[in-house]
Structures are given as structure tokens and as C-alpha cells.
Amino acid sequence: MSLREWYADRELLLTGATSDVGRALLEKILRSFPHVKIYAIVRTRHGFTKDDRIKNIFLSPRFVRLRQEDPNALSRVKVLEGNLSYNGFGMSERDKELLENVSVVFHAGGPCDETVRFSKQLSRIQAIVVVRSIFERASDDRVAEAGREGGEDDGPVALVRVPLVGPALREPMPGFVDTLKGSTALIAGAGHVLGNSNLQAEIIPIDLAVNTLITVAWERATSKNVQGPVIYNAIPIGCTWSDLIKKSRQANRKFTYPTFGFRGMTSIVTLHWALVVLFEWLPSTLCDTILGLVGAKKRFLVEYQRVRDALRSVESISSRVWPVERNRVYLVQQRLAAEDQDIFPVSTEIDVETYALCAAAAAKKYCVDEGNISLIKIFRLLFLILIAALLFCTFFFNGYHVLAKHTEF
């Protein structure tokens, strides 16, 4: 049975719908399977009800394509109040009864122990897919333990371990990103990174990560003679950090990120921080000082810190090798029908230069304060004029002193 035939009119349960991967997964499922119904566990937070939070997600830029293709798609999402840390998610018995026909559970964020235990109690469950980072080995053990608790068949658990999630490759639009994460900051050239540039770039486009989750659920449910948790390691973009930075240069020139970031990567700690202080922190401080003197809003140090915080996720993984076996995901793709492979690719050849260009354009459109763009141009021009003036003065006075010495003779 093909993947799309298998999903057809299924009922799914999604936890972590408000996370980056959860939002992307929700959009892809609604757009790809017009008869699938989704139950989403969401809790009221910061004054927003569960329904408010889903509506806000549906109105976000990520869902523009879906709203155009299927304006009523949100009607297929039933939002249930719940907390992933509580037994049974703290749901009412009435809400639990609504889940009696759920056959697939996607866990896209938060603690997973209760999600796995709860899902195994669903009478029609065929696949429980948990997404985790390949850099969090300790969490893998917890998923495995939860998957083996109770029941001789151990439960149809699939653990999908993903690299650092990056901008979209194709869907919902090429390069799409709506929040500044470390991978986006690196590609957009927003700041310098500490790491070994010769190692493989452990980044996966978010749409390929979502496709992996969808195909793994189908594969885990339809595989015969398989018991207990199965691990699937998602496939990264297929280049080194150095290649990614080099091939991002055109994107950095065309869609310059509005910071004083110095693009690049080095494993030399002192050199890295010298570059950060001189070319990122110091210019940001000077600009904010000038803005403060003229009574304007200070903004560059805030943006500097936002970029630094984002790049920490890259720096925490870019200095070492992460050896994982990815053959299982390649085999999943081979099992797919040709048309399903085109709609749900989990691995594909990527033109990194084009990918970076689209990502930088999206970052500038969705992750940047428009006011910063014009201001950064003004300050960069002022700094260039200042440097030119200093060079001119240095040349002029050196020439004057040489001429004066010759005159004395």
C-alpha cells in the first residue's frame, strides 16, 4: 500500500504543535492529506487559549500556501487542552474518548515519556513517532524505556533523530523560515561561529525533517515482524560547514543581514572572540551609543545578542563529529512509490548555493526589523567614510612630513 493510500482518511494525534517542527508537520499533513483529521494537544499559555494558539499558527506566514489551497483546512484540526507532563495529559475522559480512532501519534516537542505511555493505550495505534535531536543521546534511552514498558509487543515506537533543523528546501516555499535559529543565522552571515569548518554540516531543511516523520510512521506501521522502538537518523544537507559558508557568500551580498556580523567559522577560540568583539560587539555598541545620544531607540546590541544566542546551537555541535548510521532512512525512501518520493523526499540532491540564497531572502523578509535594514546601511556608510577619512589624513600627514624633510635640506 502506498503512503498516501495508507494515510487516506486516518485520524492522527499531534503533540508539540506549537514547536517549529510541529507547525511545519501540521501544515504538511493538512496540505497533503485532505481527508485526514488531526487532534492536537495544546495548553492555554500566556493568556492565549488552546484555540487561540492554533488559530495564530494558522494565520502565520508558514500557512499562506495552505490557506490559499484549502481555506477550511483548520476545520480538520480538533484542539484538546492538555499538558504533556501530566498523566494522561491531564485531559478529561470525554476528550480521551475522542481519540479512540487515532492510529498514528506524532510527538514533536516536550517530554516524551507520557506521550509514549499514553499512545500505547490507544486501541487502534499503529505508529508512535517521536522526534529527537541526534545530539541528545540521553533522551534516546528514555524513549526506548517508555516504549518497552508494559505489553509484550513493546509498542510500535519509532524514534526519529534529526540534525539541526534549518530553513525549508522547497515547502511551503523555498528557503522559508519565520524564526531566527542558529542554522539560519549562519547561512545569512549574521555572525561569526566557533567550530571546525571541515566537518559535515549537521543541518537538515525542516521540510525534509517533516517528510522523514511522515514516511517513518508509514514504514513503522507497515513493516512486518518488527517489535519495540526503532531508530531512524535523518539525513543532513550533505556538505561541510566550510562549503555551506562559502556557498552562502552570494546570498550574504544580495540579502545582507542587518548586523555587523563577520561571516565565517574558526576553531581558534581567541581568534573567534577577537573577531566577535571587534566586528560585532564594538560596532553595535558604538551605534547604540549614537542612537542614544540623538534620542532614538537602541537596537543593535539587542540584535547582536539575538544572533549570538541563535548561533550557540551551531557552536555546540560544530566542533565534533556525530557518527550515526543513516541507512535505515535511505531504505525507507526506496520503499516509497515514485510519486510519493517526489512529494515526501527524505533525501535529495541539494544545490547549496540556491538553498542559501532562498534562506537569506526569507530571513531578511520574516526575521528582521525593517527599521534595522535602513539604519545598518547608514551606519556602514558612515564607518566607510570615517575609515576613508582616517586613511586620507594618515596619507596626507605622512606626505606632508616627507615633503617637510626634503624642504629642510
Buried (B, 14 or more C-beta within 10 A) or exposed (E): EBBBEBBEEBBBBBBBBBBBBBBBBBBBBBBBBEEBBBBBBBBEEEEBBBBBBBBEBBEBBBBBBBBEEBEEBBEBBBBBBBBBEEEBBBBEEEBBEBBEEBBBBBBBBBBBBBBBBBBBEBEEBBBBBBBBBBBEEEBBEBBBEBBBEEEEEBBBBBBBBBBBBBBBBBBBBBBBBBEBBBBBBBBBBBBBBBBBBEBBBBBBBBBBBBBBBBBBBBBBBBBEEBBEBBBBBBBBBBBBBBBBBBBBEBBBEEBBBBBBBBBBBBBEEEEBEEBBEEBBBEBBBBBBEBBEEEEEEBBBBBBBEBBBEBBEBBBBBBBEEBEBEBEBBEEBBEBBEEEBBEBBBBBBEBEBBBBBBBBBBBBBBBBBEEEBEEBBEEBBEEBEEEEEEEEEEEEEEEEEEEEEEEEEE
